[in-house]
């Protein structure tokens, strides 16, 4: 049985660092405001903005008693992926598998140096990375992952529920009869 602990913190590079943070709960564009993130200064008028202390991801893991080897990390922080993982101590913690939304080349290079192997980028701009210590080997796991994604896409297309996102992140289909997990939402 799986359990989780919700941590009410803004995760960033170094614990105690103060950042500008915006909250736009209706659009899903909450996050750290910086020229290097999706939340550029002044880009989202009307969003609530705060100055907020951040907590480093490693400090969150330590406080929660996380094991040194963690099965999976999903990181989607609106362009702040490099901020969150830029100084991460990969010698203390290993993620066997990670999906990271649109990592910049500097983060990709860091991941490679830390023993991570790029597998694919197919769904919603998330990249799948596996650590070289992945149980059973990276190649078989990558093959299973690629097969699973292809099968999922095939089923979605056969059911007519494949998401087709345009460049403005709006749906190009009528989704009123789709189940919630497949539903697209138009921007306001």
N, C-alpha and C positions, 0 to 999 in steps of 0.2 A: 504494500500500500504506500503510495507516494504522499508526501506532505510538503508544504512549502511555508516559508516565512516571508511576509511582505515587509520590506524595509522602506520606510518613508524617507528617502534621501535622494539628492541629486548626485549622480555618480560622475566623477570627473577625473582629472589627472592626479592631483595631489590633495590629500585630506587637508581641509582648512582653507584651501584656496577659495577666493570669492569670485563668483561669475555672475553675469547677468543671465536670467532665466525667464522664459516666457511660458505662459500657460494658455493654450487654446484648445481646451478639451473637446469642443465641437468639431474641430478640424483634424485633430490628431497631430498637430504641428507643435506640440510642446517641446521645450528643450533649451539647451544652452544657446545663448545669442553670441555669435562671433562671426567674423568675416569668413571663417573657414567651415562653418556649418550651414545647414539648410535654413537656419533661422538667422538671417543677416540682420544687422541693425536697421531698424526702420522698415523692414520688409512686410511686417504684419501689423498694420495700424489697428488699434482696438484690442490687441492681445494684452492680457495682464502681464506686467513685467516686474521682476523682483531681483534683488541682489541676494544671492544664496551661497552659503558655504557648501562645498562639495566634499564627498567622501570617495577615496580611491577604491576601485573595485576590489583590490586585494584586502583592504581593510574591512570591507563588508564581508568578504568570504571568511576572514580570520575571526571576526566578531561572531559569526554564525557557526563557527566550528566546522567549516567545509573541509572535506578531505583534500589531500594534495592532488589527487587525480579525480577530475570531475568529468562525468560522461559527456555532457552537452552544455554549450552556451549559445544562446541566441542573442545577438546584439543588433538592435535597430534603434539608434539614438539620434536620428535626423541629422546625419552628417558629422556627429561628434565621436564617431567610432575611433578615430585616431587619438582624440583627447582621452578617451576612456582606456584604450589599450596601449597608448604610446609609451608609457613608462611602466607597464604592467610587468611584474616579476615572474616571467614564465619559468624561472628556475624553482620557484616556490609552488606554483600551481600549473597543472597540465590539463587542458581540455581535450578529451579524445576526439570530439567533433564540435565544430562551430559553424553557425551560419552568421554571416556578417553582411549587413546591407551596405552596398556600395563602398567598400574600403578604398581609401586612396592608395596610390602606388607605394608610398612610404610605409604604410601599414602592411601591405602585401609583402614587401621586402623583409620587414621585421618578422612576419609570420614564417616566411621561408627560412630565415636564419635561426628561428627557434624550433625548427623541425616540423613545421606544418606543410601539408601538401594540398594544393588547390585541386578540387575535384570538378566543380562546375558552378555555373551561374545561370539558372534557368527561371526560377520563380521570383517575381517581384524584385529583381535586382539583388537578391540575396546570394552570396557566394558560400559554397560549402567547402570547408577546410577540415582535413583530418590530420591528426598528429601521427608521426611515423611509428609511434608505439601502439597504434590502434590494434586491439585484440583481433587476431586472425589475419592481420595484414591490411595495408591500405588499399592495394589493388583490388582484392575481392570486395572490400567494403565500397569502394568507389564504383565498381561495376554494379553492385546491388543498388546503390543510390541512383545511378544513372538509369537503370532499368525501372526502378520504382517511379522516378519522375516521368519517364516516358509513358509508363502505364497509366499514371494519374492523368497526364495530359490527354492521352487517348480516350480514357473514360469520360473526362470532362467534355471533350469535343463530341463524342458519340451522344452524350446526353444533352448537348447544346448548352452546356453551362460553363464553357471555357471563358475565362476572363480575358477581355481584349482591351488593354489599357492604351489610351492615346497618350501623346506627349504631355498633355495637360492633366493626366491622371483622372480623366473622366471616362465613364463606361461608354462603349459604343453599341450597347445592346439594351433591350428592355429586360430588366432583371426582376420585375415585380412578382414572378411566380417561382423564383429560385429560393432554395433554403438559405437561411441566414448566413451560414458559413461560406457560401459562394456569392453572396450579394455584393454588388457594387453600390457605392453611394456617390451621388453627384456632389461636386463642390458647390457651396452656396454662393 
